[in-house]
């Protein structure tokens, strides 16, 4: 009997010790990618987008009760997924001239516990919308509840990957941004916090601009109503500026993705430049020389209308787009060489 008690005691001690070890010593699973991809379901996407475009959020206009409800919901989702607050709180307030105040919701996923990251990837999605106008709610399901749902899915995928044993060289910052409809004030406020050294990670180290590896802005990614020239519904536009596209192309080779990709806005240099450098929450970073990518499924006839509803989105394609963005995020974050597993 004492033998079995000692065995159980030793097993318990080993479990505690292993859980405290830095990431390079943690055990691995070989089916991580499959399990992580399975965490993204159409039902979850429908639930998230459905909530954000529901009357409770009332169109999510900056400075309204609906926007406050949305910000609190994102923070609760971060907490439930194991995404830690960036700094002392998930909420980072800023002033908005026409709306009083805005709130960004910022969270952090450590790439490797107890290890200083080589850099940071910032994944952003604006959550504010047009609100109520003329007595009508503008639900904003595609613009940009779809982007928020994609961001939350990526947060879940990254935390699940780590729970299963995979670790990364970079930390991931997830940012639900407010005030897109007020000259992108939320992303400007985020940049101001970073450039002034006010944002700190879980080690209380300031996140400096030089440490930002990449910014991914997800803006309106749920529709298949504006396909590329091929006519395929399973497409994605990724505007990259001068950022190399090799990692994106490699990430798209997975059988779970293989989307019809475009690195221009429907072949137009002028619109490509407009949407990448002047319109979008990536703009604040592009202006300061930070590598950034805009992921979008393009403008549709439902934009900024009461018809921008969940029913007009393509959830199966959205799921594949999220898989691609996860593949890409892993490549940029750098899976640590000592714990890679088969995809």
N, C-alpha and C positions, 0 to 999 in steps of 0.2 A: 504493500500500500504506500509506504514511504517513497519507494522507487517512482511510482506514478506521480506522486505529489511533486517530487523533485523535477521530473520531466516537464510537467505542466509549468512549474515555476521558471525553469530555464527557457521554455518556449515563450513565456510571457515577457521575460527580460529581453530576449532576442528581438521580439516584435517591436518593443519600445525602442531598442537601440537602432534597428534598421530604419524605423520611421524618422529618426532624428539625423540619420546620415545625410550628407550632401548628395546631390542628385547623381553624381558619377558612380555611387556605390549602390544605387537602388536596383532591385530586381526588375526584369523586363518581361513584357508580354509580346508575342509576335503577331497578334491580331488587333493591334491598336487601331490602325486606320479604318478597318472594317467596322469596329465597334463605335468609333467616333462618328463616322459618316452616318451610321444608323441612328444616332441621336437626333438628327435633323429629320423631322417628319412634316408632312403637309398639315397634319392636325395641329401641331405646335405652331406652325407659321400662321395658320388660319386663326388660332386662338389669340396670338400676339397682335396680329394686324387687326383682327376683329375688335379687340379691346381698344387699341389706339384710335380706331376710326369710329368708335361707338359714341353715342350721345353723351356719355359720362365725361369724355374728354373734350367734347364740344368743339372739335376742330383744332384744339391745342394752340390757340393764339397766344403769343408771348404776353406775359403779365396777367393772364386770366386764371380763373380757378381750374379750368381744364388743363392748362399748361402745368400748373402746380401738381395736379393729380397725376399727370403723365410723368413728371420728373420724379415724384415719389415712387411711382410704380417701377420706373427704370432702376432706381436705387434698391428697391426691394428685390428686383430680379437679379441685380448684381450680387446682392448679399446671399440670395438663395443658391446662386451658382458658385459661390466661393471667390468671387471677384472682390478684392479688397479695396477700400477707399483710397483714393490718391491724395495723400496728405491726411489731415485730421477728419475729413468729411467727404462723402460722395458729392456734396453740393458746393459749387463754386459760383457765387453770385457776381453780377456785374450790372452796370447801369445801361439802360436803353432809353434814349431820349424820348421816343414816341410812346413807350410802353411802361416806363417806370423802372422796371428791373427784369433781368433775365437770370436763368440758372442753368449752368452746365452741370452735367452729372458725369463724374470722372471716376474710373476704377482701374485697378492694376492687377495683372496676372504675372507673377514672377516666373521667369523662364527656368530658373534653377535656384532652389532654396539654399540660402547661405553663400551664394556666389554672386559677386558683382557682375552685372550684365555687361556685355560688349556694347550694348546700345538699346534703344527703344524703338518699337514700332507703335505708331498711333493709328487706331482705327476709329473713324468718326462717322456719325450719322446724325443729321439734324432731326429733332423731334417736333419742332413747332410747325404750326399750319396757319391757315387763313382764319380759322375760328368760325364765328357766326356773322353773316352779312345779310342784311335784308330779311332777317328772321330765318334764314336757311343755314344749316350746318354744312360746312365744307369738310367732309370726312378725311380727305388726304390719305387714302389707303396706299396709293402708290407713292405719293409725295407727302411725307416720306416715312409713313409707317412701315413700308416694305424695307427701307434702309435700316430702320431701328430693329426690326425683326431679324434682319440678316446680321447686324452687329451683335445682337444678343445670342444668336445661334453660334457665331464664331467664338464668343466668350465662353459659351458652354462647351464647345468643341475643344478649346484650348485647356480649360480646367479639367475636362474629362481625360484628355490626352495625358496630362500630368498625373492624374489619379491612377492611370493605368501604367505609369512608369516612364513616360517619355518626357524629356527635359530639353530646354533650349538655351542658346547662348544669349538671346535677347529677351527683355521683358516686354510685355504687351500692355499698352494703355488703351482702354476703351472709353470713348467720349460720346455721350449723348448731348448734342449741342442745341442750344436755344437760339432764337432770334435770327435764323436764316433769312426770314422775311423782313428783317430790319438791317439790310446791308451786311449780312453775315457777321453780325456783332458778336455772336457766340464764339466763332472760330477766331476772330480778332482778339477777344478777351483771353482765349486759351493761349494764343501766341504771346500775348503780353505777359501772362503769368509765367510762361516758360522762359521768355527772353529776359525777364527781370529776376529769375532765380527763385520765384515764389513757390513753385511746385516741387515737392519732394517725394521721393519714392519711399518704400517701407523701411529703408535703412536711413532715412532722413537725409539722403543725399539729393542735392538739387539736380533737377533734370535740365541739362544745358542743351541749347540748340545743336551743338556739335555732336551730341550723343544720339540724336534722332536719326535712325537709319532710313526710315520711310514713313510716309503718311498715306493711309488708304482712306479716301472719303467715299462712302456709299450713299448715293443719292438717287432715289427712284429706280429701283432695280427689280420690280415685281411684274412688269407687263411684258407681253409678247405681241403687242399691237402695232409696233413700229419696227418690223424686221429689217435686216440689212438687205443688200441687193440680191442675195441668194434666195430670199423669201422664207428661210428657215425660222421657225419660232424659237428655237433654242440658241439664241444669240446673246452676246454681251459686248457692250462698248467699254473699253478701258483706255482712257486718255492719260498718257504718261509723260508728255513733254519730252524732255531729254533723258528720262529714266529708261534704262535698258529693258527690253521686253522678254529677254531670254527666260527668266524665271516664270513669267506668265505662260509662255508657250510650253514650257516643260510641265507646268502645273496642269495645263489643259489636256495633256496626253492621257490622263487617267480615263478608263472606260466609263467612270461615273460622271465625267464632265464632257469633254470633247465638244465644246460649244463652238458656234460660229462667231469668231472673235473679230473685232475691229479696233484698231488703234487710232482711228479718226472718227469724227462725227459725221457719218454718212458721206465720207469722201470729200467733205468741204474743208479746206484749210482755214478759211475765215471762221466758220462755226467751231471748228476744233479749237482754234486759238481763243475764241470767245468763251466757250464753256470751260476750258481748262484754266485760263489765266485770269478771267474776269468774273465768271459766274460759278460759284461753288465754294464750299467751306475749305477746300484745299488751297484756295487763293491766298490766304494769309501766310501759308507756308511756302508756296511757290514764289511769292514776292521776296522771300528772304533766302532763297536758294536751297530750301529743304526739298529733297526728292519726294514727289507726291504723285498719287494716281487717283483718278476719278473713275469709279465703276458705276455704270448706269445702263438702263434699258431704253433710254431716250424719252423724248416728249411724246405724249399721245393727245388725242382729242379730249381726253378726260381731265387733263391738267387744269388745276385751279377752277374746277367745276364741282357741282354737287354730285356728279356721276363718278367721281374718283372713289369707287367703292371696292370692297374686297371681291365682289362677284366679277369684277373686270380684270382681276389679276390671274396669272398663270403660275400656280403654286408648284407644280412638278418642275417647271423650268427654273423657278426661283431656287428650289432646293439644289439643283445642279450648279447654279451660279455660286451658291454658298459653298458647295464642295470645292469648286475651283478656287475661291478666295481662301479657303482653309489650306488647300495644297500650296498656294502661293505664300501664305503667311508662314507656314512651316519652313519653306525654302529660305525666305528672307530672315526669319528668326534664327535659323541654323540649328537643326537637330544635333544634339551633342554626339560626337563621333563614338563615344563609348556606350551609347544606348540606342542606336538606330535599330529599327525593326523592319520587317518586310511589309510593304504596302499592299 
